[in-house]
């Protein structure tokens, strides 16, 4: 059961955070390395960048939504 849950959580982290995080790292590294190389990095940086980008987008959406109400 724990193995199945681990696979599900890793899949969610990969889809929601690692892929967008790798894309942002690829853009900011000015495409010196291929996107696939950056995505396959095992340092966990992709997920971290993905979390930061997701939080920033959510904050901007919340601010814009509240701004329109006023």
N, C-alpha and C positions, 0 to 999 in steps of 0.2 A: 504494500500500500504506500509506503514511504517513497519507494522508487517511482511509482506512478505520479505522485504529487510533485516530486522533484523534477520530473520531466515536464510537467505542466507549468510549473513556476519558471523553469528555465526558458521554456517556449514563450511565455508571456513577457519575460524580461527581454528576450531577444527581439521580439516583434515590437514592443512598445518603446524600448529604450536603446538597445544596442544598435539597431539599424539606423535610426535617426541620428544617434550620437556619432556613429561611424561616418555618416554623410557630412555632419558638421565638421568633424575632424578632417575629413578629406578636403572640404572646401577651404578651411583655414590653413591647411598644410600646403595650399596652392597646388594640389594634385601632384606632389613630388613622388608619392607612392600610389599604387593602384587602390581603388576602393575596396577590392576584395582582400588585399593585404591588411588594410586598416581594420576591416570588419573581423578578420580572423585573429587579430591581436588578442593575447590572453591576459593583458594587464588590467582589464576591467575599466579602462578609461572611457570606452564607448558608452557603457551603461551610465557612468557618472555624467558624462556630457549630455547624454540623452535625458537624464533626470533633470538636469539644470535647464535645458532647453524646454522641456515639457512644463516645468514650473513657471518659467518666464512667459511662455505662451498663455498659460492659464491665468496668470496675474494680469496680463494685458487684456485678455478677453473679459475678465471680471471688471477691470477698470472701465473699459469701453461700455460694457453693459450697464454699469451704474451711472456712467456719465450721460448716457442717452436718457435715463429715467428722470434726470434733473431738469 
